[in-house]
Amino acid sequence: MFPLKPKVYIDGKDGTTGLQIYDRLSARSDIDLLLIDEDKRKDPAERKKLMDAADVVFLCLPDAAAIEAVALVENPNTRIIDASTAHRTDPDWDYGFPELSAAHRAAIQKSKRVANPGCHATGFISVAYPLVAMGLLPKDACLSAFSLTGYSGGGKKMIAQYEALDKETALYAPCPYGMGQSHKHLPEMQKICGLTRKPVFTPIVDDYYKGMATTVPFHMSQMQGVSTLTEVRQKLADYYGGQTLVHVADGTDTAKLYANAQAGKDTLELIVAGNDEQFTVTALFDNLGKGASGAAVQNMNLMLGFEETTGLNL
């Protein structure tokens, strides 16, 4: 059982993800938010003290620092949500995407260690996982995906580059990256979906602050048990039926999709578009919302027994 006001600590509060989590938690009266003195925020002893005092700790750190932070915690009751890549394929950590299945949700609720999904991975997995789970898509399918994101996902350095006033150094054009097919989200995309082949993945960063559109293209001949676009859309809608933060659009407006359409929200919308031979499924969401901080707060709510949308932007 947790106290009436659980204690929560954000390790790495000054980073982009940490600040967004803080924004969602700072006005809440149902938790006690522990804050570190500014001059001690890199002091391991002070961080350890706060983590051991907390009921839930968010790690908003680089991978190596997140692993080190976990090792600092000695309180067996402290529950950790790691926003880094470090533990997303670790079998000892539960994957923090509750909409994927009742088993995922139950595991998060009971977990002491939750790995928060990556932003691009959230988009891909929201599309591919249910298709595999329903038996519509074989596990050995050859898949590709491209994912457009706002520059906020690159952290402070990239934000500064895109927002530079000097026209000689500012960035204005879309930029595909991770071209060596070794993007850090690929392992979780493959493992969580149970795929036997890595997808071919192209992430693209563009000159807008936040919002993400992750698109997975398909040939209907890849599918099993369905033969029309309407059937695919309905199967996905049924799979996510009853979910508050993930839903499937009705398909009436698919002529244009804007990657920042869900900016400022903690929800995710799937758009199924195309025809009965070729189609795409696009996940629209905020890379800082359901792609990062919003998902982390949702996981905290589930772990502490709160209503899962408390403090989120719907």
C-alpha positions in Angstrom: 0.0 0.0 0.0 1.1 3.5 -0.8 0.8 6.5 1.6 -2.1 9.0 0.9 0.4 11.3 -0.8 3.1 9.1 -2.5 6.6 10.7 -2.8 7.9 11.2 -6.4 11.3 12.2 -7.5 12.5 13.2 -11.0 16.2 12.4 -11.5 17.3 14.6 -14.4 14.5 17.2 -14.1 16.3 19.8 -16.1 16.3 17.8 -19.3 13.5 18.1 -21.9 11.7 14.9 -20.7 12.2 15.8 -17.1 10.8 19.3 -17.5 7.7 17.9 -19.3 7.1 15.4 -16.5 7.6 18.2 -13.9 5.0 20.3 -15.7 2.5 17.5 -15.5 3.1 16.8 -11.8 3.9 20.2 -10.2 0.3 21.3 -9.9 -1.0 18.0 -8.5 -2.1 17.8 -4.9 -2.2 14.0 -4.7 1.6 13.5 -4.7 4.5 14.9 -2.8 7.1 16.0 -5.4 10.6 15.8 -4.0 13.0 18.4 -5.3 16.8 18.4 -5.1 18.8 21.5 -4.3 20.2 23.0 -7.5 23.8 22.8 -6.3 23.4 19.1 -5.5 21.6 17.8 -8.5 24.7 15.9 -9.7 25.7 14.8 -6.2 25.3 11.0 -6.1 24.8 10.9 -2.3 22.0 13.5 -2.4 20.3 11.8 -5.4 20.5 8.4 -3.6 18.9 9.9 -0.5 16.0 11.3 -2.5 15.5 8.1 -4.6 15.5 5.9 -1.5 12.9 8.3 0.0 10.6 8.2 -3.0 7.8 5.8 -3.8 8.3 6.4 -7.5 11.5 7.7 -9.3 11.6 8.9 -12.9 15.0 8.6 -14.6 15.4 11.2 -17.3 19.1 10.6 -18.0 21.4 9.2 -20.7 21.6 5.5 -20.8 24.8 5.0 -18.9 23.7 7.5 -16.2 20.3 5.7 -15.9 22.1 2.3 -15.2 24.2 4.0 -12.6 21.2 5.6 -11.0 19.4 2.3 -10.7 22.4 0.9 -8.9 22.2 3.7 -6.3 18.8 2.7 -5.1 18.8 0.5 -2.0 15.1 0.9 -0.9 13.4 -2.2 -2.1 10.1 -0.4 -2.2 11.2 2.4 -4.6 9.6 1.9 -8.0 11.5 3.2 -11.0 10.3 4.5 -14.4 13.3 4.8 -16.8 12.8 7.1 -19.7 16.1 6.2 -21.3 16.8 3.4 -23.8 18.8 1.4 -21.2 16.2 -1.1 -20.1 13.6 -1.3 -22.8 14.7 -4.8 -24.0 15.7 -6.0 -20.5 13.6 -9.0 -19.5 13.7 -7.9 -15.8 11.9 -4.6 -16.7 8.3 -4.2 -17.7 7.6 -2.4 -20.9 5.5 0.7 -20.3 2.8 0.6 -23.0 -0.4 -0.4 -21.2 -2.6 -0.3 -24.2 -0.8 -3.2 -25.9 -2.6 -5.8 -23.8 -4.3 -6.5 -20.5 -1.1 -8.3 -19.5 1.0 -5.2 -20.2 -1.3 -3.1 -18.1 -1.3 -5.6 -15.2 2.5 -5.9 -15.2 2.9 -2.1 -15.1 0.5 -1.8 -12.2 2.5 -4.3 -10.1 6.0 -3.5 -11.4 9.0 -2.1 -9.5 10.8 -1.4 -12.8 9.2 0.1 -15.8 10.9 1.0 -19.1 9.2 3.9 -20.7 8.9 3.4 -24.5 10.9 5.4 -27.1 9.1 8.0 -29.1 9.6 6.5 -32.6 9.2 3.0 -31.1 5.8 4.1 -29.7 4.5 4.9 -33.1 5.8 1.8 -34.8 4.7 -0.6 -32.0 1.2 0.9 -31.8 0.8 -0.2 -35.4 2.7 -3.4 -35.7 2.1 -5.0 -32.2 -1.7 -5.4 -32.5 -1.5 -6.7 -36.1 0.9 -9.4 -35.0 -1.0 -10.1 -31.8 -4.2 -10.6 -33.8 -2.5 -12.9 -36.3 -3.1 -10.5 -39.2 0.6 -10.0 -39.8 3.2 -12.8 -39.7 6.1 -12.4 -37.4 8.6 -12.8 -40.3 7.0 -9.9 -42.3 9.4 -7.6 -44.1 8.4 -4.1 -42.7 9.6 -0.6 -43.2 8.7 2.6 -41.4 9.4 6.3 -41.6 8.8 8.6 -38.7 8.7 12.4 -38.7 9.4 14.2 -35.5 9.7 17.7 -34.1 13.2 18.8 -33.1 12.4 18.9 -29.4 13.1 15.1 -29.3 16.8 15.8 -29.9 17.3 17.6 -26.6 18.8 20.9 -25.7 21.6 20.9 -28.3 19.3 20.2 -31.2 16.7 22.7 -29.9 19.3 25.3 -29.9 20.4 24.5 -33.4 16.9 24.8 -34.8 16.1 27.9 -32.9 19.3 29.7 -33.7 18.8 33.3 -34.8 21.9 33.2 -37.0 20.7 32.2 -40.5 24.1 30.7 -41.2 23.7 28.0 -38.5 19.9 27.6 -38.1 18.3 24.5 -39.6 15.2 24.8 -41.8 14.8 21.5 -43.7 13.7 17.9 -43.0 16.7 15.7 -42.1 16.6 11.9 -42.3 19.1 10.5 -39.9 20.1 7.1 -38.5 20.8 6.0 -42.0 23.0 3.1 -41.0 19.9 1.2 -39.8 21.2 1.2 -36.2 18.8 3.6 -34.6 18.6 3.0 -30.8 14.8 2.3 -31.0 15.1 -0.6 -33.5 15.8 -3.3 -30.9 12.7 -2.5 -28.9 10.6 -2.1 -32.1 11.6 -5.7 -33.1 11.5 -7.3 -29.7 8.3 -5.9 -28.3 6.4 -6.7 -31.5 7.9 -10.3 -31.7 9.3 -9.8 -35.2 11.9 -12.1 -36.5 13.3 -9.4 -38.8 14.3 -5.8 -38.0 12.2 -3.2 -39.9 13.9 -0.8 -42.2 13.5 2.4 -40.3 14.0 6.0 -41.4 13.6 8.7 -38.7 13.3 12.3 -39.9 13.6 15.4 -37.8 12.0 18.7 -39.1 11.8 22.4 -38.3 8.8 22.3 -35.9 9.0 21.9 -32.1 6.9 18.9 -31.3 4.6 16.3 -32.8 5.3 12.9 -34.5 3.9 11.0 -37.4 5.1 7.4 -37.7 4.0 5.6 -40.8 4.2 1.9 -41.6 3.3 0.9 -45.2 1.8 -2.5 -46.1 0.7 -4.5 -49.1 -2.6 -6.2 -48.4 -1.0 -9.5 -49.6 1.2 -9.4 -46.4 -2.0 -9.7 -44.3 -3.7 -12.8 -43.1 -7.5 -13.0 -42.5 -8.4 -9.6 -43.9 -8.6 -8.4 -47.5 -10.0 -4.9 -47.4 -8.9 -1.6 -45.9 -12.2 -1.3 -44.0 -11.5 -4.7 -42.3 -8.0 -3.6 -41.2 -9.3 -0.4 -39.8 -12.1 -2.1 -37.9 -9.7 -4.8 -36.5 -7.4 -2.1 -35.1 -10.4 -0.1 -33.8 -11.7 -3.2 -32.0 -8.2 -3.9 -30.6 -7.9 -0.5 -29.0 -11.6 -0.3 -28.1 -12.2 1.2 -24.7 -8.8 2.8 -24.5 -8.7 6.5 -23.4 -5.4 7.5 -24.8 -5.1 5.5 -28.0 -7.8 5.4 -30.7 -8.3 4.7 -34.4 -9.6 7.4 -36.7 -12.7 6.7 -38.7 -10.9 7.2 -42.0 -13.0 10.0 -43.4 -10.2 12.5 -43.6 -6.9 11.0 -44.8 -6.0 13.3 -47.7 -3.4 15.1 -45.6 -1.7 14.4 -42.3 0.2 16.9 -40.3 2.8 15.6 -37.9 2.1 18.2 -35.2 -1.7 17.5 -35.2 -1.4 15.9 -31.7 1.1 18.4 -30.3 0.3 19.3 -26.7 -1.7 16.2 -26.1 -0.9 12.9 -24.4 -3.1 10.9 -26.8 -2.2 8.8 -29.9 -4.4 8.5 -33.0 -4.0 5.8 -35.7 -4.9 6.7 -39.2 -5.5 3.8 -41.7 -5.3 5.1 -45.3 -5.0 3.7 -48.8 -6.9 1.0 -50.7 -7.5 -2.7 -50.7 -4.1 -3.4 -52.3 -1.7 -1.0 -50.6 -2.2 1.0 -47.4 -0.5 2.8 -44.6 -1.1 3.1 -40.9 0.2 6.3 -39.3 0.5 7.0 -35.6 0.0 10.7 -34.8 1.1 11.8 -31.3 3.3 14.2 -29.5 6.9 13.0 -29.2 7.0 14.7 -25.7 3.5 13.4 -24.8 2.6 9.8 -25.4 6.1 9.5 -26.9 7.8 10.4 -23.6 6.7 12.4 -20.6 2.9 11.8 -20.9 3.5 8.1 -21.2 5.8 8.2 -18.1 3.1 10.0 -16.0 0.5 7.5 -17.3 2.7 4.6 -16.1 3.2 6.3 -12.7 -0.6 6.7 -12.3 -1.1 3.0 -13.0 1.7 2.0 -10.6 0.3 4.2 -7.8 -3.4 3.2 -8.3 -4.5 6.6 -9.6 -6.9 7.0 -12.6 -4.5 6.7 -15.5 -5.2 10.0 -17.2 -4.7 12.1 -14.1 -2.6 15.1 -14.9 -2.5 14.3 -18.6 -3.5 16.5 -21.6 -6.4 14.8 -23.4 
